[in-house]
Amino acid sequence: MISEVMPSYGRADLAFERGEGAHLFSTDGKRYLDFAAGVAVNALGHNHPRLVKALTDQAGKLWHVSNLYRVPEQEELARKLVAASFADSAFFCNSGAEAVEAGIKIVRKYQAATGHPERYRIISFDSSFHGRTLSTIAAANNAAHIAGFGPMPDGFDQVPFGNLNELRNAITPETAGIIVEPIQGEGGIRPSNAAFLKGLREACDEFGLLLFFDEVQTGIGRVGKLFAYESFGVEPDVMSLAKGLGGGFPVGACLATEKAAVGITPGTHGSTFGGNPLAMAVANTVMDVLQEDGFLAGVREMGERLFASMIKFSGDHPGAFEDVRGAGMMIGLKCIPPAGDFVAACREEGLLTVPAGDNVMRLLPPLVIDETHIAECVEMMGRAWERLSS
Ligand SMILES: *Cc1c(COP(=O)(O)O)cnc(C)c1O
């Protein structure tokens, strides 16, 4: 018999009732170190006093009015995102996939509005992940995600991640833009590099295409910069955000330059819930905390320590990992045993991590961790490895 909750996820038999900073407490009273952070969502950890206050203050005033009216909290967040990025304008929605959908529409509409309606195809990369709607699974073209859901929407051409020659060969008179994660998340924390992203930028400029960075996972401080593109020195025309933006409250955003968003006029796109005052109150506070003096420098410093401790762990435990990669608080451990077994063993020891493609176990801690959390992680991972290797 089917479960009342539709069984689209394989879930661990574990539930939580409360969280505090980087820790979660399960319904059976056990304490966990949360290096999953709701898959890179709880950027400021659990029960952050400023986020709780922002949400509860807003909850006592106004929840929702729709986008038929001005939403001052939306205008405030848009101003902050625009001031802190390449972008001139922001569209608000409720999830990562919706932010990517908005970006795909912006790319196509730009070409249509500037005299190139024949340009509608978007080049994407293998092992990418852009969400679970029809067009985002078509873009990523992951066999496990598209099986049985066809026919896929037309308009996506895939090339190997990191390969500029193949990228340039794939550009046709019908190409509208390129979508890429600066560091692939679900695909297994596969970083790109400045030369590759610069090559994409040059190809876009040469052929009149828009460059679309999907920063749903890498954005909002995850890699030690507000946005990952800053660390590569390459600016996109369009960028999707979500996961960390609401610190756990559902919210997404698609940012674009004025040029890229030229076709977005009243009536061209929308979302009933997008940018509602509750989500905006929380996201504004997340942005304020991240932009405080020293916050992102702290993320970089702790990220480097976490990375160094994983390199050391890997050296001390031959047979555990064959690669340690990533940036900031987005670290991928390519496992020698099945990554799923490693994740399960860590969970048994009280450490929450996330599996990813390419047999990788991801560490995505809240951005507020300190050295005690790193030490706790290393200790529990050591016990997990003993459990696995004995
Ligand atoms: C998680 C993710 C998405 C999808 O976000 P949802 O909120 O689950 O729709 C899209 N792109 C990237 C890069 C992601 O990591």
The ligand as an SDF file (V2000), in Angstrom:
LIG
                    3D

 15 15  0  0  0  0  0  0  0  0999 V2000
   18.9030   22.3590   -5.3290 C   0  0  0  0  0  0  0  0  0  0  0  0
   19.2100   22.9070   -6.6560 C   0  0  0  0  0  0  0  0  0  0  0  0
   18.1960   23.2850   -7.5550 C   0  0  0  0  0  0  0  0  0  0  0  0
   16.7370   23.0170   -7.2860 C   0  0  0  0  0  0  0  0  0  0  0  0
   16.2290   23.6700   -6.1600 O   0  0  0  0  0  0  0  0  0  0  0  0
   14.7800   23.2660   -5.5960 P   0  0  0  0  0  0  0  0  0  0  0  0
   14.5350   24.3010   -4.5210 O   0  0  0  0  0  0  0  0  0  0  0  0
   14.8640   21.8780   -5.0670 O   0  0  0  0  0  0  0  0  0  0  0  0
   13.8180   23.3690   -6.7090 O   0  0  0  0  0  0  0  0  0  0  0  0
   18.5550   23.8830   -8.7450 C   0  0  0  0  0  0  0  0  0  0  0  0
   19.8530   24.0920   -9.0520 N   0  0  0  0  0  0  0  0  0  0  0  0
   20.8520   23.7490   -8.2250 C   0  0  0  0  0  0  0  0  0  0  0  0
   22.2680   24.0370   -8.6140 C   0  0  0  0  0  0  0  0  0  0  0  0
   20.5690   23.1300   -7.0020 C   0  0  0  0  0  0  0  0  0  0  0  0
   21.5760   22.7500   -6.2010 O   0  0  0  0  0  0  0  0  0  0  0  0
  1  2  1  0
  2  3  1  0
  2 14  2  0
  3  4  1  0
  3 10  2  0
  4  5  1  0
  5  6  1  0
  6  7  2  0
  6  8  1  0
  6  9  1  0
 10 11  1  0
 11 12  2  0
 12 13  1  0
 12 14  1  0
 14 15  1  0
M  END
$$$$
